[in-house]
Each structure stands twice: as C-alpha cells, then as structure tokens.
Amino acid sequence: MADLVLKLADSVKSTAGVRAAYGEPVALDDVTVIPVALAWFGFGAGEGSEDQALGSGGGGGGGSVPIGAYIKDKTGVRFEPNPVALLAVAIPFVWVATRGVALVFKTLRRRRR
C-alpha cells in the first residue's frame, strides 16, 4: 500500500501544477504561443488482503478545458481567450444572473403592494 501511495504521489507531482495549466510554448515565425487550460485531475488507491483475496479501491479522473493562449509578438504579450470556452462559462452565468435579477424585481414588486 505504501508503494502505491508513493507511485501516485510521484504521478501527481509530475502532472500537476503549472505544467497542467500552461502548455509548451510554440514558436511560429516571430510569434510565440503558450496555450492555457483550466485543468483538474484525480487519483485513486486501494487496499487488499493476500490471505483472503479480498480488496477494495476507488479512484477518480480529471480533465482540462482550453481557455485561451498567451501570444507574444512584435506588439507585446496579450491573452487571447478561447471563444468556445468563454461561451461555455458565459451561458450558465448569464442564466443564473438573469434569474437572480428577476427574483429581486419580483420581490421588490411584492413589497410595493
């Protein structure tokens, strides 16, 4: 069990952090592009008994969403967002915000009566 935990810790250490969020820089002519992603991950563990041939375990997965890229060119460095990821975040946010505003107006209207 201790070896499994150490292997998992080494695996998480090598994939987590800055490397998960920022990709390797790509140079195209005079432009350098550094991809940026929102990343999350998981891991698992298990235990068992050799003499009873029983065990249990569990785990989880992860993923990443490309949110944009840093672009470095002659004009400087700028962040270019990924429009698909922006829409994926904006649509639920706008829905919740409009529901909240509608609820506030509904409550204010009831208090006036």
C-alpha positions in Angstrom: 0.0 0.0 0.0 2.8 2.4 0.8 4.4 1.8 -2.6 1.1 2.5 -4.3 0.8 5.8 -2.5 4.3 6.8 -3.4 3.7 6.0 -7.0 0.5 8.1 -7.0 2.3 11.0 -5.4 5.1 10.9 -8.0 2.5 10.7 -10.8 0.5 13.7 -9.4 3.7 15.7 -8.8 4.8 15.3 -12.4 1.4 16.2 -14.0 0.1 18.8 -11.6 0.8 22.5 -11.2 2.0 24.8 -13.9 2.6 22.1 -16.5 -1.1 21.2 -16.4 -2.3 24.7 -16.9 0.3 26.1 -19.3 1.4 24.1 -22.4 4.7 24.1 -24.0 5.5 27.3 -26.0 5.1 27.0 -29.7 7.2 29.4 -31.9 5.8 30.3 -35.3 7.9 32.8 -37.2 8.2 35.8 -34.9 5.2 34.7 -32.8 5.3 32.6 -29.6 2.0 30.9 -28.5 1.6 29.5 -25.0 -1.7 27.5 -24.6 -3.6 27.9 -21.3 -6.1 25.4 -19.9 -8.2 25.0 -16.8 -7.0 21.6 -15.6 -8.2 19.3 -12.8 -7.2 15.7 -12.1 -7.8 12.9 -9.7 -6.3 9.7 -8.5 -7.2 6.6 -6.7 -6.0 4.0 -4.2 -6.9 0.6 -3.0 -6.2 -1.9 -0.3 -6.5 -5.7 0.0 -5.6 -8.8 1.9 -3.5 -11.5 0.3 -4.8 -14.3 2.5 -8.5 -13.6 1.9 -8.1 -12.5 -1.7 -10.4 -9.5 -1.0 -9.8 -5.9 -1.6 -11.4 -2.6 -2.4 -10.4 0.6 -4.1 -11.5 3.6 -5.8 -10.4 6.5 -7.9 -11.3 9.5 -9.9 -10.4 11.2 -13.2 -9.8 14.7 -14.4 -9.8 16.8 -17.5 -8.9 20.1 -18.9 -10.7 23.0 -20.8 -8.6 25.1 -23.1 -9.4 28.7 -22.1 -7.1 30.5 -24.4 -3.4 31.3 -25.2 -0.8 33.9 -24.4 0.5 35.3 -27.6 3.9 37.1 -27.8 4.7 39.0 -30.9 6.2 42.3 -32.0 3.4 44.3 -30.3 3.9 42.6 -26.9 2.2 39.9 -24.9 -1.6 39.5 -24.9 -4.1 36.9 -23.8 -6.5 35.6 -26.5 -9.4 33.8 -24.9 -11.0 30.6 -26.5 -14.5 31.8 -27.6 -16.0 28.3 -27.1 -14.8 28.1 -23.5 -15.9 31.6 -22.9 -19.4 30.7 -24.2 -19.4 27.6 -22.1 -18.9 29.7 -19.0 -20.9 32.7 -20.0 -24.2 30.9 -20.8 -24.8 29.4 -17.4 -23.5 32.6 -15.7 -26.0 34.8 -17.7 -28.8 32.3 -17.0 -28.2 32.4 -13.2 -27.7 36.2 -13.2 -30.9 36.9 -15.1 -32.8 34.5 -12.8 -31.4 36.4 -9.8 -32.3 39.8 -11.2 -35.8 38.6 -12.0 -36.2 37.3 -8.4 -35.0 40.6 -7.0 -37.5 42.6 -9.1 -40.3 40.1 -8.2 -39.6 40.6 -4.5 -39.4 44.4 -4.8 -42.7 44.4 -6.7 -44.4 42.3 -3.9 -43.2 44.8 -1.3 -44.7 47.7 -3.1 -48.2 46.2 -3.0 
